[in-house]
Amino acid sequence: MALDNELQFFREHLIDMLGVNDINEGKYTVIKGTDVQGPFDTYEAALEAGFGRHGLVPFLVKKLERNESVLYFSRPL
């Protein structure tokens, strides 16, 4: 998959990115390879920074959460 390395890096470094007393929880980070940007207060700010640095190539924008929320979507068949 395109962002497997970035997801693995995120999982391995989440505790460090959350900061002391989880000060960054709820904020967003941008990861491309091992290059990390952030934290950003909004998803939009993280996207803008990611496109500014990496251009139109795949990069990961992820919310910093100690316990990741799982969202379920459904649609009528």
C-alpha contacts under 8 A as a table, 3 or more apart, distances in Angstrom:
res1	aa1	res2	aa2	distance
1	M	4	D	5.58
2	A	58	P	7.27
3	L	6	E	5.22
3	L	7	L	6.18
3	L	58	P	7.34
3	L	59	F	7.05
3	L	60	L	6.86
4	D	7	L	5.18
4	D	8	Q	6.17
5	N	8	Q	5.15
5	N	9	F	6.12
5	N	33	G	6.50
6	E	9	F	5.02
6	E	10	F	6.08
6	E	31	I	6.06
6	E	32	K	6.20
6	E	33	G	5.59
6	E	34	T	7.15
6	E	59	F	7.72
6	E	60	L	6.53
7	L	10	F	4.99
7	L	11	R	6.25
7	L	60	L	7.61
8	Q	11	R	5.19
8	Q	12	E	6.22
9	F	12	E	5.17
9	F	13	H	6.15
9	F	33	G	7.86
9	F	34	T	6.89
10	F	13	H	5.33
10	F	14	L	5.60
10	F	31	I	7.65
11	R	14	L	5.39
12	E	15	I	7.89
13	H	16	D	5.41
13	H	17	M	6.25
14	L	17	M	5.05
14	L	18	L	6.09
14	L	64	L	7.24
14	L	66	R	7.74
15	I	18	L	5.21
15	I	19	G	6.79
15	I	66	R	7.69
16	D	19	G	5.47
17	M	24	N	7.21
17	M	64	L	7.45
18	L	21	N	7.85
18	L	22	D	4.82
18	L	23	I	6.30
18	L	24	N	4.88
18	L	25	E	5.67
18	L	64	L	6.37
18	L	65	E	7.55
18	L	66	R	7.69
19	G	22	D	5.11
19	G	23	I	5.57
19	G	24	N	6.01
20	V	23	I	5.96
22	D	25	E	5.35
24	N	27	K	5.59
24	N	39	P	6.79
24	N	64	L	6.82
25	E	63	K	7.88
25	E	64	L	5.13
25	E	65	E	5.31
25	E	66	R	7.19
26	G	41	D	7.82
26	G	63	K	6.10
26	G	64	L	5.40
26	G	65	E	5.93
27	K	39	P	5.86
27	K	40	F	5.54
27	K	41	D	4.99
27	K	42	T	6.58
27	K	43	Y	7.98
27	K	63	K	5.73
27	K	64	L	5.56
28	Y	38	G	6.74
28	Y	39	P	5.37
28	Y	40	F	5.00
28	Y	41	D	6.37
28	Y	42	T	6.46
28	Y	43	Y	6.11
28	Y	46	A	6.31
28	Y	61	V	6.67
28	Y	62	K	5.52
28	Y	63	K	4.37
28	Y	64	L	5.71
29	T	36	V	6.98
29	T	37	Q	5.80
29	T	38	G	4.85
29	T	39	P	5.05
29	T	40	F	6.28
29	T	46	A	6.36
29	T	61	V	5.65
29	T	62	K	5.51
29	T	63	K	6.47
29	T	64	L	7.04
30	V	36	V	5.68
30	V	37	Q	5.02
30	V	38	G	6.43
30	V	39	P	8.00
30	V	46	A	6.19
30	V	47	L	7.62
30	V	49	A	7.84
30	V	50	G	6.12
30	V	59	F	7.01
30	V	60	L	5.57
30	V	61	V	4.61
30	V	62	K	6.65
31	I	34	T	6.59
31	I	35	D	5.64
31	I	36	V	4.69
31	I	37	Q	6.55
31	I	59	F	5.99
31	I	60	L	5.06
31	I	61	V	6.54
32	K	35	D	5.24
32	K	36	V	6.75
32	K	54	H	7.86
32	K	58	P	7.73
32	K	59	F	4.97
32	K	60	L	6.37
37	Q	49	A	7.80
37	Q	50	G	7.82
38	G	46	A	7.23
39	P	46	A	7.89
40	F	43	Y	7.28
40	F	45	A	6.17
40	F	46	A	5.63
41	D	45	A	7.04
41	D	46	A	7.90
42	T	45	A	5.27
42	T	46	A	6.45
43	Y	46	A	5.12
43	Y	47	L	6.20
43	Y	61	V	7.52
43	Y	63	K	7.91
44	E	47	L	5.08
44	E	48	E	6.16
45	A	48	E	5.13
45	A	49	A	6.23
46	A	49	A	5.16
46	A	50	G	6.07
46	A	61	V	6.71
47	L	50	G	4.99
47	L	51	F	6.12
47	L	61	V	6.89
48	E	51	F	5.30
48	E	52	G	6.02
49	A	52	G	4.94
49	A	53	R	6.21
50	G	53	R	5.34
50	G	54	H	5.72
50	G	55	G	7.19
50	G	59	F	7.11
50	G	61	V	7.94
51	F	54	H	5.25
51	F	55	G	4.47
51	F	56	L	6.42
52	G	55	G	5.89
54	H	57	V	6.39
54	H	59	F	7.58
65	E	68	E	5.41
65	E	69	S	7.89
